[in-house]
Amino acid sequence: WIVSPLALRSDLELLLEPGVLLLAKRGEFQGGGDSLLSANNAENLIIRGYGATLRMWKKGYQNPPYTKAEWRMGVAFYGCQKILVEGLRVESSGGDGIYIGSSAKNRWCEEVVIRNCVCHDNFRQGISVISAVNLLVEDCVFSGTQGTPPAAGIDLEPDTPDERLVHCVFRNCRVEDNHGNGMLVYLKPLTRESEPVSIRFENCVARMGRAGAAPSELAHLDQEGVSGIAVG
């Protein structure tokens, strides 16, 4: 399916069958925030796609007629509630593979589960969590992020003091071959008036390079990666 940006509504179950490729249409996505799938203030939304792929044109967005931007996401949720995403492969976006953030109406997403997903070769992050309460990300892979900083596999980074990172759990995830940090937690925008932060990484693996890389590969001075986990 070759598509323009798609907006998702509440009370929706979207099933992508094995082998389906949801492909961004060339020449579209001219807006800096045009994402393949996005939901604003939606609730009760399920996306299942075991064996399916969402793919954009990361390299193409870096040249005219496109303007420079880092918000062309694969899947983006703004101020949403009760979200389940399972089995997707999201690759080569012009921003983050998956973005979880706020809207003007709802200052965080709540009750979100991301499970068995792969985010590979995205421009800014594998997944960005800007504002979330009760988030579970499990059995996922975040790899090959490169294009613009921070270029992390996982980034938890609020933009404003009223956003929240509360009860955010990453479990059984693998983070590898990213240009920046494997896992980045950057809390500078918060203040003492912000809601207390609670983030847990459980049984996760971060590695530089690809899985199964030889010792000689890891010895190269140009090896990508900054740290396994960084807190700022």
C-alpha distance (Angstrom), angle and dihedral (degrees) to the residues before:
residue distance angle dihedral
W1 . . .
I2 3.83 . .
V3 3.77 107.3 .
S4 3.79 147.7 174.4
P5 3.84 118.4 -133.7
L6 3.81 110.2 -49.6
A7 3.82 123.9 -149.8
L8 3.82 116.3 -153.7
R9 3.80 124.2 -145.4
S10 3.80 133.2 -147.7
D11 3.81 122.8 -86.3
L12 3.79 93.1 30.1
E13 3.79 133.1 139.8
L14 3.79 111.8 -165.0
L15 3.80 116.7 -168.3
L16 3.80 120.5 -168.6
E17 3.79 109.9 -169.7
P18 3.82 123.7 -135.9
G19 3.79 111.8 -75.1
V20 3.80 95.2 23.0
L21 3.82 115.6 138.3
L22 3.80 116.0 -160.2
L23 3.81 101.0 -163.1
A24 3.81 128.2 -170.9
K25 3.79 111.2 -119.8
R26 3.80 113.2 -112.6
G27 3.79 113.1 -113.9
E28 3.81 92.4 23.3
F29 3.83 126.9 94.4
Q30 3.81 91.2 64.4
G31 3.80 91.4 151.1
G32 3.79 114.2 88.5
G33 3.80 90.5 -127.7
D34 3.81 98.6 41.7
S35 3.81 106.9 130.8
L36 3.77 130.6 -172.5
L37 3.83 92.5 -123.9
S38 3.81 122.8 8.9
A39 3.80 137.7 168.0
N40 3.79 127.3 -166.0
N41 3.83 119.7 -162.7
A42 3.81 89.6 -21.4
E43 3.79 125.3 151.4
N44 3.79 136.9 -166.0
L45 3.80 94.8 28.4
I46 3.81 124.8 158.6
I47 3.81 125.2 -174.7
R48 3.80 117.0 -176.4
G49 3.78 122.1 178.9
Y50 3.79 114.2 154.0
G51 3.80 105.0 175.2
A52 3.82 92.9 7.7
T53 3.82 127.7 116.5
L54 3.80 134.1 -148.9
R55 3.80 110.3 -158.4
M56 3.78 134.7 -179.8
W57 3.83 134.1 177.5
K58 3.82 104.5 -102.1
K59 3.79 97.2 169.9
G60 3.80 93.3 45.7
Y61 3.80 92.4 57.3
Q62 3.82 91.0 62.9
N63 3.81 93.9 69.3
P64 3.83 137.0 56.9
P65 2.94 136.2 -46.1
Y66 3.82 82.3 39.2
T67 3.79 120.6 79.1
K68 3.79 118.0 -134.4
A69 3.82 110.9 -90.3
E70 3.79 140.2 142.3
W71 3.81 101.0 -154.8
R72 3.79 103.7 81.9
M73 3.80 93.1 116.2
G74 3.77 129.7 -171.7
V75 3.82 92.7 -138.3
A76 3.82 121.9 2.2
F77 3.79 130.9 -175.2
Y78 3.81 121.3 -169.7
G79 3.80 118.1 -171.6
C80 3.82 93.5 -24.8
Q81 3.81 130.9 156.1
K82 3.81 134.2 -151.6
I83 3.78 99.8 12.8
L84 3.82 128.4 168.3
V85 3.82 123.0 -173.8
E86 3.81 118.2 178.2
G87 3.78 137.0 174.9
L88 3.81 101.1 -2.9
R89 3.78 127.2 144.8
V90 3.81 109.4 -152.4
E91 3.79 116.2 -172.3
S92 3.80 144.6 170.0
S93 3.80 97.6 7.4
G94 3.79 122.6 165.1
G95 3.81 90.0 -121.7
D96 3.80 130.6 4.0
G97 3.76 126.0 -12.0
I98 3.82 88.5 -133.0
Y99 3.82 126.1 9.0
I100 3.81 124.6 -166.9
G101 3.79 114.7 -174.6
S102 3.77 149.7 127.7
S103 3.76 136.5 -75.3
A104 3.80 130.4 -152.2
K105 3.81 88.3 -100.8
N106 3.82 100.2 41.1
R107 3.79 116.6 32.4
W108 3.81 94.9 -156.8
C109 3.79 142.3 17.7
E110 3.80 114.0 -111.8
E111 3.79 135.6 -158.6
V112 3.80 97.9 12.0
V113 3.82 126.6 164.2
I114 3.82 122.4 -171.1
R115 3.82 110.7 -176.5
N116 3.82 136.9 173.8
C117 3.80 94.0 -4.5
V118 3.81 130.7 144.1
C119 3.81 121.3 -150.2
H120 3.80 109.3 -171.0
D121 3.82 136.2 170.7
N122 3.79 96.2 0.8
F123 3.79 123.1 162.3
R124 3.82 104.2 -125.0
Q125 3.83 111.3 7.3
G126 3.76 139.0 -12.8
I127 3.82 87.9 -127.8
S128 3.81 129.8 -3.9
V129 3.79 119.7 -159.4
I130 3.80 107.8 -167.7
S131 3.79 100.4 161.2
A132 3.81 126.6 -0.4
V133 3.79 141.5 148.3
N134 3.82 119.1 -162.5
L135 3.78 98.9 5.5
L136 3.81 124.1 168.0
V137 3.80 121.2 -172.1
E138 3.79 112.1 178.0
D139 3.79 140.5 167.4
C140 3.81 92.4 5.7
V141 3.81 134.5 138.8
F142 3.81 123.8 -142.2
S143 3.79 111.8 -172.6
G144 3.78 147.9 150.8
T145 3.81 97.3 22.2
Q146 3.80 111.0 169.7
G147 3.79 137.1 143.9
T148 3.80 112.6 73.8
P149 3.82 134.1 13.7
P150 2.93 137.5 -52.9
A151 3.87 85.5 29.0
A152 3.81 90.6 179.5
G153 3.76 127.7 158.0
I154 3.82 91.1 -133.5
D155 3.81 122.7 15.2
L156 3.82 124.8 -176.7
E157 3.78 104.9 -173.4
P158 3.81 126.5 147.6
D159 3.80 118.0 -153.1
T160 3.82 100.0 -154.1
P161 3.84 137.5 25.4
D162 3.82 93.9 -109.1
E163 3.80 93.8 59.2
R164 3.79 119.9 95.6
L165 3.79 142.3 -139.9
V166 3.80 100.3 -172.2
H167 3.82 125.9 155.4
C168 3.80 93.7 -7.1
V169 3.82 111.6 165.3
F170 3.82 129.0 -174.3
R171 3.79 110.7 -169.9
N172 3.81 131.5 -179.5
C173 3.81 92.9 -8.9
R174 3.80 127.9 151.7
V175 3.79 121.9 -146.0
E176 3.80 117.9 -173.1
D177 3.80 147.3 153.9
N178 3.82 95.5 12.0
H179 3.80 120.9 153.4
G180 3.83 93.2 -133.0
N181 3.79 132.2 28.0
G182 3.75 119.6 -29.3
M183 3.82 92.5 -134.1
L184 3.81 120.7 10.9
V185 3.81 125.9 -171.3
Y186 3.81 110.1 -175.7
L187 3.81 114.8 176.9
K188 3.81 104.5 165.3
P189 3.85 95.2 117.3
L190 3.83 91.2 60.9
T191 3.81 122.9 90.9
R192 3.80 135.9 -162.6
E193 3.81 87.3 -89.8
S194 3.83 91.5 58.9
E195 3.78 121.9 102.7
P196 3.85 110.8 -89.9
V197 3.80 113.2 -94.0
S198 3.81 122.0 -119.4
I199 3.82 117.2 -179.2
R200 3.80 127.7 159.6
F201 3.81 130.2 -169.7
E202 3.80 108.3 -165.3
N203 3.80 124.6 -174.3
C204 3.82 93.1 -20.1
V205 3.81 126.2 152.4
A206 3.80 125.1 -147.2
R207 3.78 120.2 -173.4
M208 3.76 137.8 169.6
G209 3.76 114.0 -124.3
R210 3.75 126.1 5.7
A211 3.78 129.1 -41.5
G212 3.79 111.6 -82.6
A213 3.80 94.6 16.7
A214 3.80 115.3 164.6
P215 3.83 119.4 -115.0
S216 3.80 88.9 -112.2
E217 3.82 90.6 60.4
L218 3.78 92.5 52.1
A219 3.79 90.5 51.6
H220 3.81 93.5 65.2
L221 3.79 113.2 112.7
D222 3.80 91.1 -137.6
Q223 3.79 92.8 56.2
E224 3.81 108.7 140.4
G225 3.79 121.2 -118.8
V226 3.79 137.1 73.5
S227 3.82 106.3 -152.3
G228 3.77 139.9 -26.9
I229 3.81 92.6 -115.3
A230 3.80 130.8 -0.2
V231 3.81 129.0 -172.9
G232 3.78 119.5 -163.4
